[in-house]
Each structure stands twice: as structure tokens, then as C-alpha cells.
Amino acid sequence: MIIPSPEEISQRVKGICINLKKRQKAAKEQRRISNESIEDMRKAGLFRILQPKKFGGYEMNPKVFFDTQIALASACPSSGWVFGVLACHAWQLALFPEQAQRDVWEENDNTLISSSYAPMGKVTVVEGGYRLSGKWGFSSGCDHAEWGFLGAVIMQENAPPEYRTFLINREYYDIIDDWHTSGLQGSGSKTIVVKNVFIPEHQTHKAMDGFLCENPGNAVNTNHLYRLPFGQIFIRSVSSPAIGAAKGALEAFLEYNKSRVTSNTRTAAKTDSAVQMVAAEAASEIDAAILKMHRNFDELMAYAEKKEPIPMTRRFQFRFDSAEASAKCAAVTQKLFMASGGQAIFLSSPINQYFQDVHTIKAHVANNHIPLGQNFGGIMMGQETMDMFV
């Protein structure tokens, strides 16, 4: 297998983005991205970026993955969102015991996994594994996946609660079509229902293993990529689309205002200093968000390559940085929207969709930057942490 270079991946993405823009309206109306868009990503190898080589993947640097997600989201935020959350699951599956990886990829290494990590399930311990039941919302891209990751807490006497991710085949759950939203309509983030399904032990992943960066899958997937904390990968898959949405909003803003004449004063919008400043500030904030993300992953990978533990203070900062990026990009997009005049309120306005999408992205619990900032600030002054999802 020939592994493409990051530059080749980037070129492939540019071609896909042209099609995603054309399909954006249809994705919104159908409340899911098209099979054609998923197939475009598959053919370009995008789902393989973080997948282990043992199962046909590229094992590339996380920066390549998140740059790809940002580019896709700039064309269609729903498509960028779905790509990120489906494709990052290849990285998490690499942390599971080898048998679980074989269960999913041995017959078809193109197989995709959706997820809903909120601990909504009821778990019963049985011989050889668990019985799982429950209802999980927000499973983005689930129509395109053959497997699912579902979160639940194992409760046992004389033992602390233990959060795990449970891997379950599409055959054993139902999808409820209830995704009716004001933003990210094309993400198809529907509800999954499971009724008393047996999950073998090897198809589970302990959150503590992901936190400690010591996972069963490390026995077969030895790349430093799989020594990164689970939290640092997943949180970026739900915050980076906000950077892409802001980037797309800026592109739409510039295109619109190049020729816009204000209805009130009959002057060219591009000569308005306020419009100019909004564009400049947006470009600067987007650039800063990307640079900070790159810096953080350079540092994370450097620690992994040296086989040194990542200082917890850095992990807490990177957690905050991720959520803050979504907050700043939502604020940037709002300024672009407000500076686009009355026409921006119409659903036909491209910037309107970016505005709705980025605020939907911001609503994800992992993107709530305020408690994370309070936690990080308190830690710097000697307080105990309130968050272990780092």
C-alpha cells in the first residue's frame, strides 16, 4: 500500500470540497450528508489518516487529520463534522484489544463507526462480558456506519464506577430519525436504541486506559500516535469544525462584500472601515486557532515519541484551547454575520448557514469553554482539577 503525502491529501481534499459545496443544500434538506460525499472521502483515503497500518491505514500526524477536517468544514460544516467524528473512531478502535479491531476491519477495512459517548446506557455484568441497554442521542453520521461506540458506566458493589466505551454492531441497534435542528442539519446526528444486547469483554474500552495512554491496542499498534490521550483527540474532532465554519463564513463574507452596495447609503461595503476590520480580525483569529492547534499537537507528539508523560498542566491547557477555539470562531462568525447587512438573515444567504452551524458546534458539551477555563485557571493557582477528560 502506498501512503500519500500530506500534500497529496490536501490536494484530494480541495477536489472534494467543490462537491461538498454543491451538495450542501441537499444535505440540509435530507438531514444527512450523501452517500456520494462519504464515498468521495473513502476513495481519497481520508478515513485512513488515523487508522493503523495493520488494518490498511496511514498512521499520519494528527495535524494532517484536523487540517483535513477544517478544510472540509469550510466547504460544508456538516460534512466536516461527520468526517471528523467518524474518522477519529479509527484511532480509538486502534486502542481496543486486537480482536475488536479484527471484528470490525478484518473483512472490510473501510468499515466506519459512529458514536454517542454520553453515559446513557444501563450495563449488567454477565459471564464473558456485559448486557447493554439504553437510548443515546447525537450519533452523527450513524446512517453511514456499520458499528457504533456507545458510552456507559459499569456499577458494581465494592468497586468505583467505571466508564467504558462499548462497541456494538449495527445489527443490534435501531436508529430513530429525530434529527430536526437549526444547524448542522446534514450531520444526521440521530438517536440509537439498544435493547439488552450482549457485548463481549474485548469489545469495550476503559476510559482510564485512554487517560493513562496505556491501552490494550498498544500491543499491536506501536506508533506513537496511539500513545496520545483519548481526550486530546476526541475533543478536537468536535471543535475543529468550528474553525472550518468560521473559515467558510469569512470566504462567503469576502465574496459577498466585494460587490455589495449598502441600500442605505449606496456606498460600496468594501470601502467601509468597519467591514474591513471585521474581515481582518476574523482572518487573524482563524489563523491563531490553527497555529495553536498545530503547536499543541507538535508538543503532544514530541512527548509521545520520547515516551515521556505529558504534564497534566499542559493537558488541561490543551483541553481549554480546544473549547476556546470553538467559542472564538462562533464569535468571529457572528461578527461576520452582523456585518453582512439585512440580506444575511435570509436562508438563501451562505453566511447564514455558517452562522447556524458554528453555534450548533459551540453547543457541544466538550466546547463549553467557561468551566474548562475556570478549571485550568484554578489548577495554575494550586486547586484540584474538576475535569479528567484530558
RAJO-V667550 format. One line per field, one symbol per residue. ss: DSSP state (2 for helix, 1 for strand, 0 for the rest). phi: phi as a letter, one per 40 degrees, with the letter a starting at -180 (. if undefined). burial: I if it has 24 or more other C-alpha atoms within 12 Angstrom, else O. A space follows every 10 residues. Layout:
ss->???
phi->???
burial->???
//
This chain:
ss->0000022222 2222222222 2222222222 0000222222 2220022200 0022200000 0222222222 2222202222 2222222222 2220000222 2222200000 0011111111 1111110011 1111111110 0222001111 1111000000 0111111112 2201110000 0000222001 1111111111 2221112222 2200022220 0002222002 2222222222 2222222222 2222222220 1000000122 2022222222 2222222222 2222222222 2222220000 0222222222 2222222222 2222222200 0222200002 2222222222 2200222022 2222222222 0000000000
phi->.ccccdccdc cccdcccccc cccdcccccc gacccccccd ccccgcccdb cccdbgcbfc cdcccccccc cccccadccc ccdccccccc ccdcccddcc ccdcbccacc cbbcaacdcc cbbbcbcgia bbaibbcgcc gccbbcbbbb cabcbbcgac dbcbcbcbcd cbabbccbcb bcafdccfcc cbbbbfbcbc dccbbcdccc ccgbbdcccb bccddcbccd dccccccbbc dccccccccc ccccccccbc bcccbfbcdc cccccccccc ccdccccccc ccccdccccd ccccccfbcc dccccccccc dcccdccccc cccccccccc gccccccccd cccccccccc ccccdcbccc cccccccccc bgcccbabcb
burial->OOOOOIOOII OIIIOIIOII IOIIIIIIOO IIIIOOIIOI IIOIIIIIII IIIIIIIIII IIIIIIIIII IIIIIIIIII IIIIIIIIII IIIIIIIIOI IIIIIOOOII IIIIIIIIII IIIOOOOOOI IIIIIIIIII IIIIIIIIII IIIIOOOOOO OOIIIIIIII OOIIIOOOIO IIIIIIIIII IIIIOOIIII IIIIIIIIII IIIIIIIIOO IOIIIIIIII IIIIIIIIII IIIIIIIIII IIIIOIIOOI OOOOOOOOII OOOOIIOIIO IIIOIIIOII OIIIOIIOII IOOIOOOOOI OIIIIIIIII IIIIIIIIII IIIIIIIOII IOOIOOOOOI IIIIIIIIII IIIIOIIIIO OIIOIIOOOO OOOOIOIIII
//
